[in-house]
Structure formats: C-alpha cells, structure tokens
Amino acid sequence: MSTSHIIATVLLGLGVLLEVVAVLGLSVMRDAFDRLHYVGLAGYGALLIAVAILIRESFSLIGDKALATAALLLLLGPLLVHTTMRSLRTRERGDWRDGIEREMEKS
Amino acid sequence: MNEWEIAAAVLGAAIVPCLMVCALSSATAALPALELAGTVLSSALMALCEGFHRQPFVDLALVFALLSVLGALAFARLMEQDL
C-alpha cells in the first residue's frame, strides 16, 4: 500500500465523517435556522472526498470533475444557505429586515 | 467491496435521516434537509465513480450538484410566499 493510497483513504474517511456529522447535526436540531448551519459543513466533506480522488487519479478526467463538483458545492453552499435563511425570515416576518435593530440591541 | 464503495454506502445511508426530516417536519424545516441531501448524494456519486472506475459517473455527480443547488434556490425563493 503506497503513501498516496493511505493519504487518499484518510481524506476519504474524514470527508465521510464530516458529512455524517452534518447529517446527525441536522437531525438533532429542531429549528430550521439551526439546521442550516450543517449544510455548509457538508460542503467541506465533499471537498475532502474530491481531494482524495484527486490524489488517487491525479489531474485526470475524474480528478478534475470531482474537484469541480466539490468547488461548486463549496462556493454555492454559503449562497444557498444565505438565500434560504433570508427566505425563511421573509416568510416569518413579511420582510427579512424586520426586527434586526432590536436583535442587534439585544446582543 | 473497496473503501470507495463502503464510503458510498455510508453516504447513501446518511441520506435516510435527511429523507425522514423531509417527510416528518414542516416545509421550512425540511428545506435544509433537502439541501444537505443534495450535497451528500453528490459526494456518494463521486465515491461510486472512483469505486467502480467509471469515468462517466462523475458527470452525474457534477450535474446533480449543480441541479440540486439550483433546485434548492428555486424552493427557497418560492418558500418566501405561503406555499
């Protein structure tokens, strides 16, 4: 077993672990806003898995596209979370800005 | 089974709690679960591609990642109104 094989396996395991932790966190949390935190975490798991594939396959067709998939998930993840949070606030309050000053004064 | 197939199986099993949350929670609480399931399934498809050594499978992961994000954005936008 080569060094690159071991590194790829460790990265794969860490990536899967991160995603499982994200799923467990999402299942345990009760509020939609709390659950949204774990969507971003799973993107880093996908990145670790893509890097593991890249180490195994180098910059081949599989490696490049795996990296592109992870980059897409990682870069669009925060955008998705922000949009979702804004939509849920708008749904709750009519306008997402409503109550922000009050919440900032509290904190 | 190699390590990639095992990883894909674990990730496939991890989708089940997301589906349970989608089925049992309200629409607003289910949306984060849908978004997370998209990321997990894309990762599972990447692991399957490497496990089976089939290059075309990675296209599926790439297209699914893009479409799941776009679909979730559409859901989030529609969720602003009372669905």
N, CA and C atoms of all chains as a GROMACS GRO file, in nm:
protein
  570
    1MET      N    1   0.085  -0.120   0.000
    1MET     CA    2   0.000   0.000   0.000
    1MET      C    3   0.088   0.125   0.000
    2SER      N    4   0.069   0.210  -0.100
    2SER     CA    5   0.155   0.328  -0.114
    2SER      C    6   0.111   0.441  -0.021
    3THR      N    7   0.198   0.541  -0.008
    3THR     CA    8   0.168   0.655   0.078
    3THR      C    9   0.046   0.732   0.026
    4SER      N   10   0.041   0.751  -0.106
    4SER     CA   11  -0.071   0.827  -0.163
    4SER      C   12  -0.204   0.755  -0.139
    5HIS      N   13  -0.197   0.621  -0.143
    5HIS     CA   14  -0.319   0.542  -0.117
    5HIS      C   15  -0.367   0.562   0.027
    6ILE      N   16  -0.272   0.564   0.119
    6ILE     CA   17  -0.308   0.584   0.261
    6ILE      C   18  -0.365   0.725   0.282
    7ILE      N   19  -0.300   0.825   0.222
    7ILE     CA   20  -0.347   0.964   0.238
    7ILE      C   21  -0.488   0.978   0.179
    8ALA      N   22  -0.509   0.918   0.062
    8ALA     CA   23  -0.642   0.926  -0.002
    8ALA      C   24  -0.748   0.859   0.086
    9THR      N   25  -0.713   0.745   0.145
    9THR     CA   26  -0.810   0.674   0.229
    9THR      C   27  -0.843   0.756   0.354
   10VAL      N   28  -0.741   0.818   0.414
   10VAL     CA   29  -0.765   0.900   0.533
   10VAL      C   30  -0.854   1.019   0.498
   11LEU      N   31  -0.824   1.085   0.385
   11LEU     CA   32  -0.906   1.200   0.343
   11LEU      C   33  -1.049   1.157   0.314
   12LEU      N   34  -1.064   1.041   0.250
   12LEU     CA   35  -1.198   0.989   0.222
   12LEU      C   36  -1.275   0.965   0.353
   13GLY      N   37  -1.206   0.903   0.450
   13GLY     CA   38  -1.271   0.877   0.579
   13GLY      C   39  -1.311   1.005   0.649
   14LEU      N   40  -1.222   1.105   0.645
   14LEU     CA   41  -1.254   1.233   0.709
   14LEU      C   42  -1.371   1.302   0.639
   15GLY      N   43  -1.372   1.295   0.507
   15GLY     CA   44  -1.482   1.356   0.432
   15GLY      C   45  -1.616   1.291   0.465
   16VAL      N   46  -1.617   1.159   0.469
   16VAL     CA   47  -1.741   1.087   0.502
   16VAL      C   48  -1.783   1.120   0.646
   17LEU      N   49  -1.684   1.126   0.736
   17LEU     CA   50  -1.714   1.158   0.876
   17LEU      C   51  -1.777   1.296   0.890
   18LEU      N   52  -1.722   1.394   0.817
   18LEU     CA   53  -1.778   1.530   0.822
   18LEU      C   54  -1.924   1.530   0.774
   19GLU      N   55  -1.949   1.457   0.668
   19GLU     CA   56  -2.086   1.456   0.614
   19GLU      C   57  -2.182   1.383   0.708
   20VAL      N   58  -2.134   1.277   0.771
   20VAL     CA   59  -2.220   1.205   0.867
   20VAL      C   60  -2.249   1.295   0.988
   21VAL      N   61  -2.147   1.368   1.034
   21VAL     CA   62  -2.168   1.462   1.146
   21VAL      C   63  -2.270   1.569   1.106
   22ALA      N   64  -2.260   1.617   0.981
   22ALA     CA   65  -2.355   1.718   0.934
   22ALA      C   66  -2.498   1.663   0.934
   23VAL      N   67  -2.513   1.539   0.890
   23VAL     CA   68  -2.647   1.478   0.886
   23VAL      C   69  -2.700   1.457   1.028
   24LEU      N   70  -2.612   1.412   1.119
   24LEU     CA   71  -2.654   1.393   1.258
   24LEU      C   72  -2.694   1.526   1.320
   25GLY      N   73  -2.615   1.630   1.296
   25GLY     CA   74  -2.647   1.763   1.349
   25GLY      C   75  -2.780   1.812   1.298
   26LEU      N   76  -2.803   1.793   1.170
   26LEU     CA   77  -2.930   1.836   1.111
   26LEU      C   78  -3.048   1.761   1.172
   27SER      N   79  -3.026   1.632   1.200
   27SER     CA   80  -3.136   1.552   1.256
   27SER      C   81  -3.166   1.591   1.400
   28VAL      N   82  -3.063   1.632   1.474
   28VAL     CA   83  -3.080   1.662   1.615
   28VAL      C   84  -3.142   1.800   1.636
   29MET      N   85  -3.103   1.897   1.553
   29MET     CA   86  -3.153   2.033   1.571
   29MET      C   87  -3.302   2.042   1.539
   30ARG      N   88  -3.370   2.130   1.611
   30ARG     CA   89  -3.515   2.140   1.594
   30ARG      C   90  -3.555   2.258   1.504
   31ASP      N   91  -3.477   2.364   1.507
   31ASP     CA   92  -3.514   2.486   1.435
   31ASP      C   93  -3.451   2.485   1.295
   32ALA      N   94  -3.523   2.540   1.196
   32ALA     CA   95  -3.471   2.543   1.059
   32ALA      C   96  -3.342   2.626   1.051
   33PHE      N   97  -3.334   2.735   1.129
   33PHE     CA   98  -3.215   2.821   1.125
   33PHE      C   99  -3.094   2.749   1.184
   34ASP      N  100  -3.117   2.668   1.287
   34ASP     CA  101  -3.007   2.588   1.342
   34ASP      C  102  -2.963   2.481   1.243
   35ARG      N  103  -3.058   2.422   1.175
   35ARG     CA  104  -3.027   2.316   1.079
   35ARG      C  105  -2.944   2.367   0.962
   36LEU      N  106  -2.966   2.494   0.927
   36LEU     CA  107  -2.894   2.550   0.811
   36LEU      C  108  -2.742   2.553   0.831
   37HIS      N  109  -2.697   2.558   0.958
   37HIS     CA  110  -2.552   2.561   0.982
   37HIS      C  111  -2.482   2.438   0.926
   38TYR      N  112  -2.552   2.325   0.924
   38TYR     CA  113  -2.488   2.198   0.887
   38TYR      C  114  -2.480   2.177   0.737
   39VAL      N  115  -2.553   2.259   0.660
   39VAL     CA  116  -2.546   2.247   0.513
   39VAL      C  117  -2.407   2.288   0.465
   40GLY      N  118  -2.354   2.395   0.524
   40GLY     CA  119  -2.220   2.441   0.486
   40GLY      C  120  -2.112   2.341   0.522
   41LEU      N  121  -2.128   2.274   0.636
   41LEU     CA  122  -2.028   2.176   0.681
   41LEU      C  123  -2.011   2.062   0.581
   42ALA      N  124  -2.122   2.018   0.522
   42ALA     CA  125  -2.116   1.904   0.430
   42ALA      C  126  -2.034   1.937   0.305
   43GLY      N  127  -2.030   2.065   0.267
   43GLY     CA  128  -1.951   2.105   0.150
   43GLY      C  129  -1.803   2.075   0.171
   44TYR      N  130  -1.754   2.093   0.295
   44TYR     CA  131  -1.613   2.062   0.323
   44TYR      C  132  -1.586   1.912   0.316
   45GLY      N  133  -1.687   1.832   0.354
   45GLY     CA  134  -1.673   1.686   0.338
   45GLY      C  135  -1.659   1.649   0.192
   46ALA      N  136  -1.741   1.713   0.106
   46ALA     CA  137  -1.731   1.686  -0.038
   46ALA      C  138  -1.594   1.727  -0.090
   47LEU      N  139  -1.539   1.836  -0.038
   47LEU     CA  140  -1.406   1.881  -0.082
   47LEU      C  141  -1.299   1.778  -0.044
   48LEU      N  142  -1.308   1.724   0.078
   48LEU     CA  143  -1.210   1.623   0.120
   48LEU      C  144  -1.218   1.498   0.033
   49ILE      N  145  -1.340   1.457  -0.001
   49ILE     CA  146  -1.357   1.340  -0.087
   49ILE      C  147  -1.299   1.368  -0.226
   50ALA      N  148  -1.323   1.488  -0.277
   50ALA     CA  149  -1.270   1.524  -0.409
   50ALA      C  150  -1.117   1.527  -0.408
   51VAL      N  151  -1.058   1.578  -0.300
   51VAL     CA  152  -0.912   1.581  -0.290
   51VAL      C  153  -0.858   1.438  -0.282
   52ALA      N  154  -0.931   1.350  -0.212
   52ALA     CA  155  -0.890   1.208  -0.206
   52ALA      C  156  -0.891   1.147  -0.347
   53ILE      N  157  -0.994   1.177  -0.425
   53ILE     CA  158  -1.000   1.126  -0.564
   53ILE      C  159  -0.885   1.185  -0.646
   54LEU      N  160  -0.858   1.314  -0.624
   54LEU     CA  161  -0.750   1.381  -0.698
   54LEU      C  162  -0.615   1.318  -0.668
   55ILE      N  163  -0.593   1.280  -0.541
   55ILE     CA  164  -0.466   1.216  -0.504
   55ILE      C  165  -0.454   1.079  -0.573
   56ARG      N  166  -0.566   1.008  -0.580
   56ARG     CA  167  -0.564   0.875  -0.645
   56ARG      C  168  -0.547   0.884  -0.796
   57GLU      N  169  -0.620   0.978  -0.857
   57GLU     CA  170  -0.628   0.980  -1.004
   57GLU      C  171  -0.544   1.090  -1.068
   58SER      N  172  -0.487   1.179  -0.987
   58SER     CA  173  -0.415   1.297  -1.037
   58SER      C  174  -0.511   1.386  -1.118
   59PHE      N  175  -0.458   1.475  -1.203
   59PHE     CA  176  -0.546   1.565  -1.278
   59PHE      C  177  -0.597   1.497  -1.404
   60SER      N  178  -0.677   1.396  -1.385
   60SER     CA  179  -0.740   1.324  -1.498
   60SER      C  180  -0.883   1.375  -1.512
   61LEU      N  181  -0.959   1.307  -1.597
   61LEU     CA  182  -1.099   1.347  -1.616
   61LEU      C  183  -1.177   1.334  -1.485
   62ILE      N  184  -1.159   1.222  -1.414
   62ILE     CA  185  -1.230   1.201  -1.287
   62ILE      C  186  -1.185   1.303  -1.183
   63GLY      N  187  -1.053   1.322  -1.172
   63GLY     CA  188  -0.999   1.413  -1.071
   63GLY      C  189  -1.046   1.556  -1.093
   64ASP      N  190  -1.040   1.601  -1.218
   64ASP     CA  191  -1.081   1.739  -1.248
   64ASP      C  192  -1.229   1.761  -1.220
   65LYS      N  193  -1.310   1.666  -1.264
   65LYS     CA  194  -1.455   1.685  -1.246
   65LYS      C  195  -1.496   1.669  -1.100
   66ALA      N  196  -1.427   1.582  -1.027
   66ALA     CA  197  -1.456   1.570  -0.883
   66ALA      C  198  -1.422   1.701  -0.813
   67LEU      N  199  -1.310   1.761  -0.852
   67LEU     CA  200  -1.270   1.889  -0.793
   67LEU      C  201  -1.371   1.998  -0.830
   68ALA      N  202  -1.418   1.996  -0.955
   68ALA     CA  203  -1.518   2.094  -0.999
   68ALA      C  204  -1.648   2.078  -0.920
   69THR      N  205  -1.688   1.952  -0.896
   69THR     CA  206  -1.810   1.926  -0.818
   69THR      C  207  -1.796   1.981  -0.677
   70ALA      N  208  -1.682   1.953  -0.614
   70ALA     CA  209  -1.661   2.000  -0.477
   70ALA      C  210  -1.654   2.152  -0.472
   71ALA      N  211  -1.586   2.212  -0.570
   71ALA     CA  212  -1.576   2.359  -0.574
   71ALA      C  213  -1.714   2.420  -0.589
   72LEU      N  214  -1.796   2.359  -0.673
   72LEU     CA  215  -1.933   2.408  -0.694
   72LEU      C  216  -2.012   2.403  -0.563
   73LEU      N  217  -2.003   2.289  -0.494
   73LEU     CA  218  -2.078   2.272  -0.369
   73LEU      C  219  -2.028   2.368  -0.262
   74LEU      N  220  -1.895   2.384  -0.259
   74LEU     CA  221  -1.835   2.468  -0.154
   74LEU      C  222  -1.862   2.615  -0.179
   75LEU      N  223  -1.857   2.658  -0.305
   75LEU     CA  224  -1.874   2.800  -0.335
   75LEU      C  225  -2.022   2.842  -0.335
   76LEU      N  226  -2.109   2.753  -0.381
   76LEU     CA  227  -2.250   2.788  -0.387
   76LEU      C  228  -2.322   2.757  -0.255
   77GLY      N  229  -2.257   2.680  -0.167
   77GLY     CA  230  -2.319   2.645  -0.039
   77GLY      C  231  -2.357   2.766   0.046
   78PRO      N  232  -2.262   2.858   0.071
   78PRO     CA  233  -2.297   2.976   0.150
   78PRO      C  234  -2.406   3.061   0.086
   79LEU      N  235  -2.403   3.070  -0.048
   79LEU     CA  236  -2.507   3.145  -0.120
   79LEU      C  237  -2.644   3.082  -0.097
   80LEU      N  238  -2.645   2.949  -0.103
   80LEU     CA  239  -2.770   2.876  -0.082
   80LEU      C  240  -2.822   2.894   0.060
   81VAL      N  241  -2.731   2.884   0.157
   81VAL     CA  242  -2.771   2.900   0.298
   81VAL      C  243  -2.823   3.040   0.323
   82HIS      N  244  -2.754   3.140   0.269
   82HIS     CA  245  -2.796   3.279   0.289
   82HIS      C  246  -2.934   3.302   0.226
   83THR      N  247  -2.952   3.253   0.104
   83THR     CA  248  -3.081   3.272   0.036
   83THR      C  249  -3.194   3.204   0.114
   84THR      N  250  -3.165   3.083   0.162
   84THR     CA  251  -3.267   3.009   0.237
   84THR      C  252  -3.303   3.083   0.365
   85MET      N  253  -3.201   3.130   0.436
   85MET     CA  254  -3.227   3.199   0.562
   85MET      C  255  -3.309   3.326   0.539
   86ARG      N  256  -3.272   3.398   0.435
   86ARG     CA  257  -3.345   3.521   0.402
   86ARG      C  258  -3.491   3.491   0.366
   87SER      N  259  -3.511   3.384   0.290
   87SER     CA  260  -3.647   3.347   0.251
   87SER      C  261  -3.730   3.305   0.372
   88LEU      N  262  -3.666   3.230   0.462
   88LEU     CA  263  -3.741   3.184   0.580
   88LEU      C  264  -3.777   3.303   0.670
   89ARG      N  265  -3.686   3.400   0.682
   89ARG     CA  266  -3.717   3.521   0.761
   89ARG      C  267  -3.829   3.601   0.696
   90THR      N  268  -3.823   3.612   0.563
   90THR     CA  269  -3.929   3.684   0.491
   90THR      C  270  -4.062   3.614   0.511
   91ARG      N  271  -4.059   3.483   0.509
   91ARG     CA  272  -4.184   3.406   0.528
   91ARG      C  273  -4.241   3.429   0.668
   92GLU      N  274  -4.151   3.434   0.767
   92GLU     CA  275  -4.194   3.451   0.905
   92GLU      C  276  -4.244   3.592   0.935
   93ARG      N  277  -4.170   3.693   0.882
   93ARG     CA  278  -4.194   3.831   0.926
   93ARG      C  279  -4.246   3.924   0.818
   94GLY      N  280  -4.256   3.878   0.695
   94GLY     CA  281  -4.300   3.966   0.587
   94GLY      C  282  -4.185   4.038   0.520
   95ASP      N  283  -4.085   4.080   0.600
   95ASP     CA  284  -3.966   4.144   0.545
   95ASP      C  285  -3.847   4.093   0.626
   96TRP      N  286  -3.738   4.054   0.557
   96TRP     CA  287  -3.626   3.993   0.630
   96TRP      C  288  -3.556   4.092   0.721
   97ARG      N  289  -3.575   4.225   0.695
   97ARG     CA  290  -3.507   4.326   0.779
   97ARG      C  291  -3.582   4.351   0.909
   98ASP      N  292  -3.705   4.306   0.915
   98ASP     CA  293  -3.790   4.336   1.030
   98ASP      C  294  -3.731   4.279   1.159
   99GLY      N  295  -3.707   4.366   1.257
   99GLY     CA  296  -3.659   4.321   1.388
   99GLY      C  297  -3.508   4.311   1.400
  100ILE      N  298  -3.434   4.348   1.295
  100ILE     CA  299  -3.288   4.335   1.301
  100ILE      C  300  -3.229   4.430   1.405
  101GLU      N  301  -3.279   4.558   1.406
  101GLU     CA  302  -3.224   4.656   1.502
  101GLU      C  303  -3.246   4.608   1.645
  102ARG      N  304  -3.366   4.553   1.670
  102ARG     CA  305  -3.398   4.505   1.805
  102ARG      C  306  -3.306   4.389   1.845
  103GLU      N  307  -3.282   4.299   1.750
  103GLU     CA  308  -3.194   4.185   1.780
  103GLU      C  309  -3.050   4.229   1.802
  104MET      N  310  -3.006   4.332   1.726
  104MET     CA  311  -2.869   4.381   1.743
  104MET      C  312  -2.853   4.451   1.877
  105GLU      N  313  -2.959   4.524   1.920
  105GLU     CA  314  -2.952   4.589   2.050
  105GLU      C  315  -2.944   4.487   2.163
  106LYS      N  316  -3.016   4.376   2.145
  106LYS     CA  317  -3.014   4.270   2.248
  106LYS      C  318  -2.875   4.211   2.262
  107SER      N  319  -2.807   4.189   2.147
  107SER     CA  320  -2.674   4.127   2.151
  107SER      C  321  -2.569   4.235   2.173
  108MET      N  322  -1.580  -0.548  -0.161
  108MET     CA  323  -1.605  -0.402  -0.160
  108MET      C  324  -1.477  -0.327  -0.126
  109ASN      N  325  -1.445  -0.226  -0.205
  109ASN     CA  326  -1.329  -0.143  -0.169
  109ASN      C  327  -1.374  -0.025  -0.081
  110GLU      N  328  -1.277   0.056  -0.040
  110GLU     CA  329  -1.309   0.164   0.055
  110GLU      C  330  -1.403   0.269  -0.004
  111TRP      N  331  -1.396   0.288  -0.136
  111TRP     CA  332  -1.481   0.388  -0.201
  111TRP      C  333  -1.627   0.342  -0.201
  112GLU      N  334  -1.646   0.214  -0.225
  112GLU     CA  335  -1.783   0.161  -0.224
  112GLU      C  336  -1.842   0.164  -0.082
  113ILE      N  337  -1.757   0.136   0.016
  113ILE     CA  338  -1.803   0.144   0.156
  113ILE      C  339  -1.842   0.288   0.189
  114ALA      N  340  -1.758   0.383   0.146
  114ALA     CA  341  -1.788   0.525   0.170
  114ALA      C  342  -1.919   0.564   0.103
  115ALA      N  343  -1.940   0.516  -0.020
  115ALA     CA  344  -2.064   0.548  -0.091
  115ALA      C  345  -2.185   0.487  -0.019
  116ALA      N  346  -2.168   0.367   0.036
  116ALA     CA  347  -2.277   0.303   0.109
  116ALA      C  348  -2.310   0.382   0.236
  117VAL      N  349  -2.206   0.427   0.308
  117VAL     CA  350  -2.228   0.507   0.430
  117VAL      C  351  -2.299   0.637   0.396
  118LEU      N  352  -2.254   0.701   0.287
  118LEU     CA  353  -2.317   0.828   0.248
  118LEU      C  354  -2.461   0.804   0.201
  119GLY      N  355  -2.483   0.692   0.134
  119GLY     CA  356  -2.620   0.658   0.093
  119GLY      C  357  -2.710   0.637   0.214
  120ALA      N  358  -2.655   0.572   0.317
  120ALA     CA  359  -2.733   0.553   0.440
  120ALA      C  360  -2.757   0.686   0.511
  121ALA      N  361  -2.662   0.780   0.495
  121ALA     CA  362  -2.676   0.911   0.562
  121ALA      C  363  -2.789   0.994   0.499
  122ILE      N  364  -2.832   0.957   0.380
  122ILE     CA  365  -2.943   1.031   0.318
  122ILE      C  366  -3.076   0.998   0.386
  123VAL      N  367  -3.085   0.878   0.445
  123VAL     CA  368  -3.212   0.834   0.506
  123VAL      C  369  -3.261   0.932   0.615
  124PRO      N  370  -3.173   0.975   0.710
  124PRO     CA  371  -3.222   1.074   0.809
  124PRO      C  372  -3.270   1.203   0.744
  125CYS      N  373  -3.204   1.244   0.636
  125CYS     CA  374  -3.249   1.366   0.566
  125CYS      C  375  -3.389   1.345   0.510
  126LEU      N  376  -3.413   1.227   0.453
  126LEU     CA  377  -3.546   1.198   0.398
  126LEU      C  378  -3.650   1.194   0.510
  127MET      N  379  -3.610   1.138   0.626
  127MET     CA  380  -3.702   1.133   0.740
  127MET      C  381  -3.741   1.274   0.786
  128VAL      N  382  -3.638   1.362   0.792
  128VAL     CA  383  -3.666   1.501   0.831
  128VAL      C  384  -3.758   1.566   0.728
  129CYS      N  385  -3.731   1.541   0.600
  129CYS     CA  386  -3.816   1.598   0.493
  129CYS      C  387  -3.961   1.549   0.508
  130ALA      N  388  -3.976   1.422   0.542
  130ALA     CA  389  -4.110   1.364   0.547
  130ALA      C  390  -4.185   1.405   0.672
  131LEU      N  391  -4.114   1.420   0.783
  131LEU     CA  392  -4.182   1.438   0.912
  131LEU      C  393  -4.188   1.583   0.960
  132SER      N  394  -4.104   1.671   0.904
  132SER     CA  395  -4.101   1.809   0.953
  132SER      C  396  -4.188   1.900   0.867
  133SER      N  397  -4.195   2.027   0.911
  133SER     CA  398  -4.268   2.126   0.832
  133SER      C  399  -4.186   2.160   0.708
  134ALA      N  400  -4.248   2.232   0.615
  134ALA     CA  401  -4.179   2.264   0.488
  134ALA      C  402  -4.055   2.348   0.512
  135THR      N  403  -4.063   2.442   0.607
  135THR     CA  404  -3.947   2.528   0.631
  135THR      C  405  -3.831   2.450   0.693
  136ALA      N  406  -3.861   2.355   0.780
  136ALA     CA  407  -3.755   2.276   0.843
  136ALA      C  408  -3.701   2.171   0.748
  137ALA      N  409  -3.781   2.134   0.647
  137ALA     CA  410  -3.737   2.030   0.554
  137ALA      C  411  -3.642   2.083   0.448
  138LEU      N  412  -3.647   2.214   0.422
  138LEU     CA  413  -3.563   2.269   0.316
  138LEU      C  414  -3.412   2.251   0.343
  139PRO      N  415  -3.362   2.279   0.465
  139PRO     CA  416  -3.220   2.250   0.491
  139PRO      C  417  -3.186   2.102   0.472
  140ALA      N  418  -3.279   2.013   0.506
  140ALA     CA  419  -3.254   1.869   0.489
  140ALA      C  420  -3.241   1.834   0.341
  141LEU      N  421  -3.324   1.897   0.258
  141LEU     CA  422  -3.316   1.876   0.114
  141LEU      C  423  -3.182   1.924   0.059
  142GLU      N  424  -3.138   2.039   0.106
  142GLU     CA  425  -3.010   2.095   0.060
  142GLU      C  426  -2.893   2.004   0.102
  143LEU      N  427  -2.899   1.957   0.225
  143LEU     CA  428  -2.792   1.869   0.273
  143LEU      C  429  -2.793   1.736   0.198
  144ALA      N  430  -2.911   1.683   0.169
  144ALA     CA  431  -2.920   1.556   0.097
  144ALA      C  432  -2.858   1.569  -0.042
  145GLY      N  433  -2.872   1.685  -0.106
  145GLY     CA  434  -2.811   1.707  -0.237
  145GLY      C  435  -2.660   1.699  -0.230
  146THR      N  436  -2.601   1.762  -0.128
  146THR     CA  437  -2.456   1.758  -0.111
  146THR      C  438  -2.407   1.616  -0.082
  147VAL      N  439  -2.478   1.547   0.006
  147VAL     CA  440  -2.436   1.411   0.044
  147VAL      C  441  -2.447   1.316  -0.076
  148LEU      N  442  -2.555   1.331  -0.154
  148LEU     CA  443  -2.571   1.242  -0.269
  148LEU      C  444  -2.466   1.270  -0.376
  149SER      N  445  -2.430   1.395  -0.396
  149SER     CA  446  -2.322   1.427  -0.492
  149SER      C  447  -2.191   1.362  -0.448
  150SER      N  448  -2.164   1.367  -0.318
  150SER     CA  449  -2.041   1.304  -0.267
  150SER      C  450  -2.046   1.153  -0.285
  151ALA      N  451  -2.164   1.094  -0.263
  151ALA     CA  452  -2.179   0.949  -0.280
  151ALA      C  453  -2.156   0.910  -0.426
  152LEU      N  454  -2.204   0.992  -0.518
  152LEU     CA  455  -2.184   0.962  -0.661
  152LEU      C  456  -2.036   0.973  -0.699
  153MET      N  457  -1.967   1.071  -0.638
  153MET     CA  458  -1.822   1.082  -0.665
  153MET      C  459  -1.749   0.958  -0.614
  154ALA      N  460  -1.786   0.913  -0.493
  154ALA     CA  461  -1.720   0.794  -0.436
  154ALA      C  462  -1.751   0.669  -0.519
  155LEU      N  463  -1.875   0.658  -0.568
  155LEU     CA  464  -1.912   0.544  -0.653
  155LEU      C  465  -1.832   0.544  -0.783
  156CYS      N  466  -1.814   0.663  -0.839
  156CYS     CA  467  -1.738   0.678  -0.964
  156CYS      C  468  -1.596   0.625  -0.947
  157GLU      N  469  -1.534   0.662  -0.835
  157GLU     CA  470  -1.397   0.615  -0.810
  157GLU      C  471  -1.396   0.467  -0.775
  158GLY      N  472  -1.499   0.423  -0.701
  158GLY     CA  473  -1.505   0.282  -0.662
  158GLY      C  474  -1.523   0.188  -0.779
  159PHE      N  475  -1.604   0.227  -0.876
  159PHE     CA  476  -1.629   0.142  -0.994
  159PHE      C  477  -1.533   0.171  -1.109
  160HIS      N  478  -1.450   0.274  -1.095
  160HIS     CA  479  -1.359   0.317  -1.203
  160HIS      C  480  -1.434   0.345  -1.332
  161ARG      N  481  -1.546   0.413  -1.320
  161ARG     CA  482  -1.625   0.450  -1.438
  161ARG      C  483  -1.622   0.602  -1.450
  162GLN      N  484  -1.552   0.652  -1.549
  162GLN     CA  485  -1.538   0.797  -1.564
  162GLN      C  486  -1.671   0.869  -1.588
  163PRO      N  487  -1.763   0.814  -1.669
  163PRO     CA  488  -1.887   0.890  -1.695
  163PRO      C  489  -1.970   0.918  -1.570
  164PHE      N  490  -1.953   0.836  -1.464
  164PHE     CA  491  -2.034   0.857  -1.343
  164PHE      C  492  -2.008   0.992  -1.279
  165VAL      N  493  -1.885   1.044  -1.298
  165VAL     CA  494  -1.852   1.171  -1.232
  165VAL      C  495  -1.929   1.287  -1.296
  166ASP      N  496  -1.969   1.271  -1.423
  166ASP     CA  497  -2.054   1.373  -1.486
  166ASP      C  498  -2.188   1.382  -1.413
  167LEU      N  499  -2.237   1.266  -1.372
  167LEU     CA  500  -2.364   1.261  -1.299
  167LEU      C  501  -2.353   1.340  -1.168
  168ALA      N  502  -2.241   1.322  -1.098
  168ALA     CA  503  -2.220   1.395  -0.972
  168ALA      C  504  -2.214   1.545  -0.996
  169LEU      N  505  -2.143   1.585  -1.101
  169LEU     CA  506  -2.128   1.727  -1.132
  169LEU      C  507  -2.262   1.790  -1.168
  170VAL      N  508  -2.337   1.724  -1.257
  170VAL     CA  509  -2.466   1.777  -1.300
  170VAL      C  510  -2.565   1.777  -1.183
  171PHE      N  511  -2.560   1.670  -1.103
  171PHE     CA  512  -2.653   1.663  -0.988
  171PHE      C  513  -2.622   1.773  -0.887
  172ALA      N  514  -2.493   1.800  -0.863
  172ALA     CA  515  -2.457   1.907  -0.768
  172ALA      C  516  -2.513   2.040  -0.815
  173LEU      N  517  -2.496   2.069  -0.944
  173LEU     CA  518  -2.545   2.196  -0.998
  173LEU      C  519  -2.698   2.204  -0.990
  174LEU      N  520  -2.764   2.096  -1.032
  174LEU     CA  521  -2.911   2.099  -1.034
  174LEU      C  522  -2.970   2.100  -0.894
  175SER      N  523  -2.904   2.032  -0.798
  175SER     CA  524  -2.959   2.032  -0.662
  175SER      C  525  -2.949   2.172  -0.601
  176VAL      N  526  -2.840   2.242  -0.629
  176VAL     CA  527  -2.827   2.380  -0.578
  176VAL      C  528  -2.932   2.470  -0.643
  177LEU      N  529  -2.948   2.458  -0.775
  177LEU     CA  530  -3.047   2.542  -0.844
  177LEU      C  531  -3.189   2.510  -0.796
  178GLY      N  532  -3.217   2.381  -0.779
  178GLY     CA  533  -3.349   2.340  -0.731
  178GLY      C  534  -3.377   2.393  -0.591
  179ALA      N  535  -3.276   2.385  -0.504
  179ALA     CA  536  -3.294   2.434  -0.367
  179ALA      C  537  -3.312   2.585  -0.366
  180LEU      N  538  -3.241   2.656  -0.456
  180LEU     CA  539  -3.259   2.801  -0.465
  180LEU      C  540  -3.402   2.834  -0.509
  181ALA      N  541  -3.454   2.757  -0.604
  181ALA     CA  542  -3.591   2.780  -0.650
  181ALA      C  543  -3.691   2.754  -0.537
  182PHE      N  544  -3.668   2.645  -0.461
  182PHE     CA  545  -3.755   2.616  -0.346
  182PHE      C  546  -3.749   2.728  -0.244
  183ALA      N  547  -3.626   2.775  -0.216
  183ALA     CA  548  -3.609   2.882  -0.116
  183ALA      C  549  -3.681   3.008  -0.160
  184ARG      N  550  -3.674   3.039  -0.288
  184ARG     CA  551  -3.740   3.158  -0.340
  184ARG      C  552  -3.893   3.144  -0.329
  185LEU      N  553  -3.942   3.025  -0.364
  185LEU     CA  554  -4.086   3.002  -0.357
  185LEU      C  555  -4.136   2.996  -0.213
  186MET      N  556  -4.044   2.960  -0.122
  186MET     CA  557  -4.082   2.945   0.018
  186MET      C  558  -4.113   3.080   0.084
  187GLU      N  559  -4.070   3.189   0.020
  187GLU     CA  560  -4.099   3.322   0.076
  187GLU      C  561  -4.249   3.344   0.086
  188GLN      N  562  -4.321   3.298  -0.015
  188GLN     CA  563  -4.467   3.308  -0.010
  188GLN      C  564  -4.521   3.190   0.070
  189ASP      N  565  -4.649   3.196   0.100
  189ASP     CA  566  -4.710   3.086   0.174
  189ASP      C  567  -4.743   2.971   0.081
  190LEU      N  568  -4.655   2.873   0.076
  190LEU     CA  569  -4.682   2.758  -0.010
  190LEU      C  570  -4.772   2.659   0.061
   0.00000   0.00000   0.00000
